[in-house]
Amino acid sequence: MRVSTNMIYDRGVGSIQQQWKSILHTQQQVASGRRVLTPADDPIAAARALEIGQSKAVNSQFSVNTGYADDALKLLDSRLGSAGDVLHYVRERAVQAGNGALAAEDLRYMATDMKAQFDAMLALANSQDGVGEYIFGGYRSQQQPYSGGLAGVEYKGDQGERTIQVSASRYMPISLPGSGVFDKTLVLGMESVNMFGALSNKGEMNPGPSKPFAVSAVDAQSVRQATRYQIEYKQRDPANLSVADPASPRKEYVVQRLGVDGKAVPWTNDDLIALGWSNGATPPGLALPTGYSLSTDRTTITLNLDPTLHIPGTPPTTLNIDGLTIDIPDDPVPNPVDAPQGARLTKDEMVDGDRFEIFVPSTNLLNNMAMFASALEKPGVSGMTGAVAFALETFDAGQENLLKVRAQIGSQLTETEALTSLGGDLDLQYAATLSGLQDVDYADAISRLTQQQTYLQAAQQSFMRVSGLSLFNYLS
């Protein structure tokens, strides 16, 4: 084969450039610490490294999300802890209110304190996080969840729980709807609606379960929450009844209801229609059942037990008001009976002027706090007996609900801790795998670099020798 001078130069330069290319590649590996600089270096390792790198990036984002979730849960736990402290304090005050030695002025001072604690609890229920979102508003995080005050509080949020993804299959709630924290603290029913008698009552009838005078049924759907009912029994002495007016009332129950703030709440047409007091006309008109009457200002309902309207000796008589079914004694043998005025022949179950009080709690803890504050400021007919019992029952239910919610938050905090640890382990595992796929072996790379430098020098020297061969060197 004929070898031209151009071929010698081209081949020599090509060899030198190839050696330079090898040296440059190895030098880049040493400088970057990466064995695979391009997918062409190791297609399988490059593809695997890309997959693991993506998984590592996702895991890093999950770790960041877990940190956000942990911070949000700790804020929730802090607010719930503060709410528990407030509730513990007001419960202690409720126990103190049961001290019969306290004067009315002392109770008013306690009412002022209770109102301040109500404001503190309302502020906690409307807590915001660092970016101004309400943590107890559900999905409506931009809207204040609780509005109102001592006259009644209303929840404006929804039932949603905002979540954040902390793993491939786990979406962790980082907020709670207020309805699950401050509402739904108890179930309205026979156990939570109680009746109490006044200490000044002279009759022998004490209200209570399995007695003729008791709340025998509660319709949770139609019952009016956070309401006190004041019931007074009126019984005229038969000896004083006018002969000219034999149909005048002999016995009757007068019922008044008080709202959250302790003020009388009139019965509206809608309230009375809900009781079935409608004549079916359009617009509906009132048709009071036999024996019932309504005061002019609509603040009291009276059940007349006149013998002409009711069969004596068939206790209990049923009083249906606002979703409550109340069994009331008829007391068929009033005292005195055909006896000289002032004589006492028997002990009456009910005596003229006996008064009773029913406490219907709210499922909302805030309303129950407001209701107790009003009971301290304006005690009902049962005095502090009913108010304290009501407060202890509702506050204990609220405390139990808070503890249940805090237990859930504590469980989630434990989970975030475990996820943080697992994320760190995964990150180390991904890093180790990527290192095995991508990182250069410096001993091998430096050895190759030295070897390639030797090859380059040999190529350069040989090129110099070959390019120096010429017949002109032999001419003289």
C-alpha positions as CSV (number, residue, x, y, z in Angstrom):
1,M,0.0,0.0,0.0
2,R,1.3,3.4,-0.9
3,V,1.5,5.7,2.1
4,S,1.5,9.4,1.3
5,T,2.9,12.1,3.4
6,N,-0.6,13.6,3.9
7,M,-1.8,10.3,5.3
8,I,1.1,10.2,7.7
9,Y,0.2,13.7,8.9
10,D,-3.5,13.0,9.1
11,R,-3.1,9.8,11.0
12,G,-0.6,11.3,13.4
13,V,-2.8,14.3,14.2
14,G,-5.9,12.1,14.6
15,S,-4.1,9.9,17.1
16,I,-2.9,12.9,19.1
17,Q,-6.4,14.4,19.1
18,Q,-7.9,11.0,20.2
19,Q,-5.5,10.9,23.1
20,W,-6.4,14.5,24.0
21,K,-10.1,13.6,23.9
22,S,-9.5,10.6,26.3
23,I,-7.5,12.8,28.7
24,L,-10.1,15.6,28.6
25,H,-12.9,13.1,29.4
26,T,-10.9,11.6,32.3
27,Q,-10.0,15.0,33.6
28,Q,-13.7,16.0,33.6
29,Q,-14.5,12.9,35.5
30,V,-11.9,13.7,38.1
31,A,-12.9,17.4,38.3
32,S,-16.7,16.7,38.6
33,G,-16.5,13.6,40.6
34,R,-18.9,11.9,38.2
35,R,-18.2,8.8,36.3
36,V,-21.1,9.2,33.9
37,L,-20.9,12.5,32.2
38,T,-23.3,11.8,29.4
39,P,-25.8,9.0,28.8
40,A,-23.4,7.6,26.2
41,D,-20.8,6.8,28.9
42,D,-23.2,4.2,30.5
43,P,-26.8,4.2,29.2
44,I,-28.1,1.8,31.9
45,A,-26.5,3.7,34.8
46,A,-27.6,7.0,33.4
47,A,-31.2,5.9,33.1
48,R,-31.1,4.4,36.6
49,A,-29.5,7.5,38.0
50,L,-32.3,9.7,36.4
51,E,-35.0,7.5,38.0
52,I,-33.4,7.5,41.4
53,G,-32.7,11.3,41.2
54,Q,-36.4,11.9,40.5
55,S,-37.3,9.7,43.5
56,K,-34.8,11.6,45.6
57,A,-36.3,14.9,44.6
58,V,-39.8,13.7,45.4
59,N,-38.7,12.4,48.8
60,S,-37.1,15.7,49.5
61,Q,-40.4,17.5,48.7
62,F,-42.2,15.1,51.0
63,S,-39.7,15.9,53.7
64,V,-40.4,19.6,53.2
65,N,-44.2,18.9,53.3
66,T,-43.8,16.8,56.5
67,G,-42.0,19.8,58.1
68,Y,-45.0,22.1,57.1
69,A,-47.4,19.5,58.5
70,D,-45.4,19.2,61.7
71,D,-45.5,23.0,62.2
72,A,-49.2,23.2,61.5
73,L,-50.0,20.3,63.9
74,K,-47.9,21.8,66.6
75,L,-49.8,25.1,66.2
76,L,-53.1,23.2,66.4
77,D,-51.9,21.3,69.5
78,S,-50.9,24.6,71.1
79,R,-54.3,26.2,70.5
80,L,-56.1,23.1,71.8
81,G,-53.9,23.1,74.8
82,S,-54.8,26.7,75.5
83,A,-58.5,25.9,75.1
84,G,-58.1,23.0,77.5
85,D,-56.5,25.4,80.1
86,V,-59.4,27.8,79.7
87,L,-61.9,25.0,80.1
88,H,-60.1,23.7,83.2
89,Y,-60.2,27.1,84.8
90,V,-63.9,27.8,84.1
91,R,-64.7,24.3,85.5
92,E,-62.9,25.3,88.7
93,R,-64.9,28.5,88.8
94,A,-68.1,26.5,88.3
95,V,-67.3,24.3,91.3
96,Q,-66.7,27.5,93.4
97,A,-70.1,28.9,92.2
98,G,-71.7,25.9,94.0
99,N,-70.7,27.3,97.4
100,G,-73.9,28.4,99.0
101,A,-72.1,31.0,101.0
102,L,-71.5,33.2,98.0
103,A,-73.5,36.4,97.7
104,A,-75.2,37.6,94.6
105,E,-72.5,40.2,94.2
106,D,-69.8,37.4,94.3
107,L,-71.7,35.6,91.6
108,R,-71.7,38.7,89.4
109,Y,-68.0,39.0,89.8
110,M,-67.7,35.4,88.7
111,A,-70.0,36.1,85.7
112,T,-67.6,38.9,84.6
113,D,-64.7,36.5,84.9
114,M,-66.7,33.9,82.9
115,K,-67.4,36.4,80.2
116,A,-63.7,37.2,79.9
117,Q,-62.9,33.5,79.6
118,F,-65.6,33.2,76.9
119,D,-63.9,35.9,74.9
120,A,-60.6,34.1,75.3
121,M,-62.1,30.8,74.1
122,L,-63.8,32.6,71.2
123,A,-60.4,34.1,70.2
124,L,-58.8,30.6,70.3
125,A,-61.7,29.3,68.1
126,N,-60.8,32.1,65.6
127,S,-57.1,31.4,65.7
128,Q,-55.0,32.1,62.5
129,D,-51.7,30.6,61.3
130,G,-48.7,32.5,60.1
131,V,-50.2,33.3,56.7
132,G,-53.5,34.5,58.1
133,E,-55.6,31.4,57.5
134,Y,-58.1,30.3,60.1
135,I,-57.1,26.9,61.4
136,F,-60.6,26.0,62.6
137,G,-62.5,27.1,59.5
138,G,-62.3,24.0,57.4
139,Y,-61.8,24.7,53.7
140,R,-63.1,28.3,54.4
141,S,-59.8,29.3,55.7
142,Q,-60.1,32.9,54.7
143,Q,-63.4,33.4,56.6
144,Q,-63.6,33.8,60.3
145,P,-65.2,30.6,61.5
146,Y,-67.1,31.9,64.6
147,S,-69.2,35.0,64.8
148,G,-71.4,36.3,67.5
149,G,-70.9,36.8,71.2
150,L,-72.5,36.2,74.6
151,A,-76.0,36.2,73.0
152,G,-75.0,33.2,70.9
153,V,-72.2,32.0,68.6
154,E,-72.6,30.6,65.1
155,Y,-70.1,28.5,63.1
156,K,-69.5,29.9,59.6
157,G,-66.9,27.4,58.4
158,D,-67.5,24.0,56.8
159,Q,-66.6,20.4,57.6
160,G,-63.5,20.2,55.5
161,E,-60.0,19.2,56.6
162,R,-57.1,20.8,54.7
163,T,-54.4,18.2,53.9
164,I,-50.9,18.0,52.7
165,Q,-49.2,15.1,51.0
166,V,-46.4,13.7,53.2
167,S,-45.8,10.4,51.3
168,A,-46.8,8.7,48.2
169,S,-50.0,7.4,49.8
170,R,-50.5,9.7,52.8
171,Y,-52.4,13.0,52.8
172,M,-52.2,14.3,56.4
173,P,-54.9,16.7,57.8
174,I,-53.2,19.9,58.9
175,S,-56.4,21.7,60.1
176,L,-59.6,20.9,61.9
177,P,-63.1,22.1,61.3
178,G,-64.3,24.0,64.4
179,S,-67.5,21.9,64.3
180,G,-65.4,18.9,65.4
181,V,-63.6,20.8,68.2
182,F,-66.0,23.4,69.7
183,D,-69.2,22.0,68.3
184,K,-70.6,18.5,68.7
185,T,-69.1,18.3,72.2
186,L,-72.2,16.4,73.5
187,V,-75.2,14.6,72.2
188,L,-78.6,16.1,73.0
189,G,-80.8,13.6,74.6
190,M,-82.3,12.4,77.9
191,E,-78.9,12.3,79.6
192,S,-77.9,15.9,78.7
193,V,-81.3,17.7,79.3
194,N,-81.9,18.0,83.0
195,M,-84.6,19.5,85.3
196,F,-84.0,21.0,88.7
197,G,-86.4,22.3,91.4
198,A,-86.1,25.5,93.4
199,L,-84.7,25.2,96.9
200,S,-87.8,27.2,98.1
201,N,-90.3,24.6,96.8
202,K,-92.7,23.3,99.4
203,G,-94.1,20.4,97.5
204,E,-92.8,16.8,97.8
205,M,-92.2,16.3,94.1
206,N,-88.6,16.4,93.0
207,P,-87.9,16.2,89.3
208,G,-85.7,13.4,88.0
209,P,-85.5,10.3,85.8
210,S,-88.1,7.6,86.3
211,K,-90.3,10.1,88.3
212,P,-93.6,11.6,87.4
213,F,-91.9,15.0,86.9
214,A,-89.2,14.6,84.2
215,V,-88.1,15.2,80.7
216,S,-89.3,12.0,79.1
217,A,-88.2,12.6,75.5
218,V,-86.0,14.9,73.5
219,D,-86.2,15.4,69.8
220,A,-82.6,16.3,68.9
221,Q,-83.7,17.7,65.6
222,S,-86.2,20.2,66.8
223,V,-85.0,21.0,70.4
224,R,-84.0,24.6,71.0
225,Q,-80.4,24.5,72.1
226,A,-78.8,26.7,74.8
227,T,-82.1,27.5,76.4
228,R,-83.4,27.5,79.9
229,Y,-87.1,26.9,80.7
230,Q,-88.6,28.3,83.8
231,I,-91.7,26.4,85.0
232,E,-94.0,27.6,87.8
233,Y,-96.8,25.6,89.3
234,K,-100.0,27.5,90.3
235,Q,-102.7,25.9,92.4
236,R,-105.6,27.7,93.8
237,D,-107.1,26.7,97.1
238,P,-110.4,24.9,96.4
239,A,-111.9,26.5,99.4
240,N,-111.3,29.9,97.9
241,L,-112.7,29.2,94.4
242,S,-115.6,31.4,93.5
243,V,-118.8,29.5,93.3
244,A,-119.9,31.8,90.6
245,D,-116.9,30.9,88.6
246,P,-116.5,27.1,88.9
247,A,-114.5,26.9,85.6
248,S,-111.8,29.2,86.8
249,P,-108.3,27.6,86.7
250,R,-107.5,25.4,89.7
251,K,-104.1,24.2,88.6
252,E,-101.8,25.3,85.9
253,Y,-98.1,25.3,84.7
254,V,-96.6,28.5,83.4
255,V,-93.6,28.1,81.2
256,Q,-91.1,30.8,80.2
257,R,-87.9,30.3,78.1
258,L,-84.6,32.1,78.4
259,G,-82.0,32.5,75.7
260,V,-78.2,32.1,76.0
261,D,-78.0,35.6,77.5
262,G,-80.6,34.9,80.1
263,K,-83.3,37.1,78.5
264,A,-86.8,36.0,77.8
265,V,-87.3,34.6,74.3
266,P,-90.9,35.1,72.9
267,W,-92.5,32.3,71.0
268,T,-92.8,33.2,67.3
269,N,-95.4,32.0,64.9
270,D,-92.8,29.6,63.4
271,D,-92.1,28.2,66.9
272,L,-95.8,27.6,67.6
273,I,-96.4,26.1,64.2
274,A,-93.5,23.8,64.9
275,L,-95.4,22.7,68.0
276,G,-98.4,21.9,65.8
277,W,-100.3,25.0,66.9
278,S,-101.7,25.8,63.5
279,N,-105.2,25.8,62.1
280,G,-104.0,24.8,58.6
281,A,-104.9,28.2,57.1
282,T,-102.7,30.0,54.6
283,P,-101.0,32.0,56.0
284,P,-101.1,29.7,59.0
285,G,-103.0,30.9,61.9
286,L,-102.8,29.8,65.5
287,A,-105.0,27.2,67.0
288,L,-103.9,26.5,70.6
289,P,-104.6,23.0,71.9
290,T,-107.2,22.6,74.6
291,G,-105.9,23.8,77.9
292,Y,-103.0,25.9,76.5
293,S,-102.8,29.7,76.4
294,L,-100.2,32.2,75.3
295,S,-99.4,35.5,77.1
296,T,-99.9,38.8,75.2
297,D,-96.1,39.3,74.9
298,R,-95.7,35.7,73.9
299,T,-93.1,35.1,76.6
300,T,-95.1,32.5,78.5
301,I,-97.2,29.5,77.7
302,T,-99.7,28.2,80.2
303,L,-101.1,24.7,80.5
304,N,-104.4,24.8,82.4
305,L,-105.2,21.6,84.3
306,D,-108.8,22.6,85.2
307,P,-110.9,19.5,86.0
308,T,-113.2,20.4,83.1
309,L,-110.3,20.2,80.7
310,H,-108.4,17.3,82.2
311,I,-109.3,14.1,83.9
312,P,-108.0,14.1,87.5
313,G,-106.0,11.2,88.8
314,T,-104.3,10.3,85.5
315,P,-100.7,11.5,86.0
316,P,-98.5,12.3,84.4
317,T,-99.8,15.0,82.1
318,T,-97.6,15.7,79.1
319,L,-96.3,19.1,78.2
320,N,-94.8,19.3,74.7
321,I,-92.6,22.4,74.0
322,D,-89.7,23.0,71.5
323,G,-89.0,19.3,71.0
324,L,-89.2,18.5,74.7
325,T,-91.7,16.0,76.1
326,I,-92.1,16.8,79.8
327,D,-94.1,14.5,82.1
328,I,-95.7,16.7,84.8
329,P,-97.7,15.5,87.8
330,D,-101.4,16.4,88.0
331,D,-101.4,16.4,91.8
332,P,-105.0,15.3,91.9
333,V,-105.4,15.9,95.7
334,P,-104.7,19.5,96.5
335,N,-104.3,20.6,100.1
336,P,-106.5,21.5,101.9
337,V,-109.5,19.5,100.6
338,D,-112.8,20.6,102.0
339,A,-111.0,21.6,105.2
340,P,-110.9,24.7,107.2
341,Q,-108.6,27.3,105.7
342,G,-105.0,26.8,106.9
343,A,-105.5,23.2,107.9
344,R,-103.1,20.7,106.4
345,L,-104.3,17.2,105.9
346,T,-101.8,15.7,103.5
347,K,-98.4,16.5,102.0
348,D,-98.9,17.8,98.5
349,E,-96.8,16.6,95.6
350,M,-97.0,20.1,94.2
351,V,-97.7,23.4,96.1
352,D,-98.7,26.7,94.7
353,G,-95.6,28.6,93.7
354,D,-93.3,25.6,93.3
355,R,-90.8,26.4,90.5
356,F,-88.6,24.3,88.3
357,E,-85.9,24.9,85.7
358,I,-84.9,22.9,82.6
359,F,-81.4,23.3,81.1
360,V,-81.1,22.4,77.5
361,P,-77.4,22.6,76.6
362,S,-75.9,23.5,73.2
363,T,-73.7,21.1,71.3
364,N,-71.4,24.2,71.0
365,L,-69.1,24.7,73.9
366,L,-68.9,28.4,73.5
367,N,-72.7,28.8,73.8
368,N,-72.6,26.7,77.0
369,M,-70.0,29.0,78.4
370,A,-72.1,32.0,77.6
371,M,-75.2,30.4,79.0
372,F,-73.4,29.7,82.3
373,A,-72.1,33.3,82.5
374,S,-75.7,34.5,82.1
375,A,-76.9,32.0,84.8
376,L,-74.3,33.4,87.2
377,E,-75.4,37.0,86.5
378,K,-79.1,36.2,86.4
379,P,-79.7,32.9,88.3
380,G,-82.9,31.0,87.3
381,V,-85.5,29.5,89.6
382,S,-83.1,26.7,90.6
383,G,-80.4,29.1,91.6
384,M,-76.9,27.8,91.4
385,T,-77.9,24.2,91.8
386,G,-79.0,23.7,88.2
387,A,-76.4,26.2,86.7
388,V,-73.5,24.4,88.4
389,A,-74.7,21.0,87.4
390,F,-75.2,22.2,83.8
391,A,-71.8,23.8,83.7
392,L,-70.0,20.7,85.1
393,E,-71.7,18.4,82.6
394,T,-71.1,20.5,79.6
395,F,-67.6,21.6,80.5
396,D,-66.6,18.0,81.1
397,A,-68.1,17.0,77.8
398,G,-66.1,19.8,76.1
399,Q,-62.9,18.8,77.9
400,E,-63.4,15.2,76.9
401,N,-63.9,16.2,73.2
402,L,-60.7,18.4,73.4
403,L,-58.7,15.5,74.8
404,K,-60.0,13.3,72.0
405,V,-59.0,15.8,69.4
406,R,-55.6,16.4,71.0
407,A,-55.0,12.6,71.1
408,Q,-55.6,12.6,67.3
409,I,-53.1,15.5,66.8
410,G,-50.6,13.7,69.0
411,S,-50.9,10.6,66.9
412,Q,-50.3,12.7,63.8
413,L,-47.3,14.4,65.4
414,T,-45.9,10.9,66.1
415,E,-46.5,10.0,62.5
416,T,-44.7,13.1,61.2
417,E,-41.7,12.3,63.4
418,A,-41.6,8.8,62.0
419,L,-42.0,10.1,58.4
420,T,-39.2,12.6,59.0
421,S,-36.9,9.7,60.1
422,L,-38.0,7.5,57.2
423,G,-37.5,10.3,54.7
424,G,-33.9,10.8,56.1
425,D,-33.2,7.1,55.7
426,L,-34.6,7.1,52.2
427,D,-32.5,10.1,51.3
428,L,-29.4,8.4,52.5
429,Q,-30.3,5.3,50.5
430,Y,-30.9,7.2,47.4
431,A,-27.7,9.1,47.8
432,A,-25.7,5.9,48.3
433,T,-27.3,4.4,45.2
434,L,-26.6,7.5,43.1
435,S,-23.0,7.5,44.4
436,G,-22.5,3.9,43.2
437,L,-23.9,4.7,39.8
438,Q,-22.4,8.1,39.1
439,D,-19.4,8.8,41.4
440,V,-16.0,8.3,39.9
441,D,-13.4,6.0,41.3
442,Y,-10.6,8.5,41.9
443,A,-7.8,5.8,42.1
444,D,-8.9,4.3,38.8
445,A,-9.5,7.7,37.1
446,I,-6.1,9.1,38.2
447,S,-4.4,5.9,37.1
448,R,-6.1,6.1,33.7
449,L,-5.2,9.8,33.4
450,T,-1.6,9.1,34.0
451,Q,-1.7,6.3,31.5
452,Q,-3.4,8.4,28.9
453,Q,-0.8,11.2,29.4
454,T,1.9,8.6,28.7
455,Y,0.0,7.5,25.6
456,L,-0.2,11.1,24.5
457,Q,3.4,11.7,25.0
458,A,4.3,8.6,23.0
459,A,2.0,9.7,20.2
460,Q,3.6,13.1,20.1
461,Q,7.1,11.7,20.1
462,S,6.4,9.1,17.5
463,F,4.8,11.8,15.3
464,M,7.8,13.9,15.6
465,R,10.0,11.1,14.6
466,V,7.9,10.0,11.7
467,S,7.3,13.5,10.4
468,G,11.0,14.1,10.5
469,L,11.7,11.3,8.0
470,S,12.4,12.9,4.6
471,L,14.7,12.1,1.6
472,F,15.8,15.7,1.6
473,N,17.6,15.0,4.8
474,Y,20.0,12.9,2.7
475,L,20.8,15.4,0.1
476,S,24.0,17.2,0.4
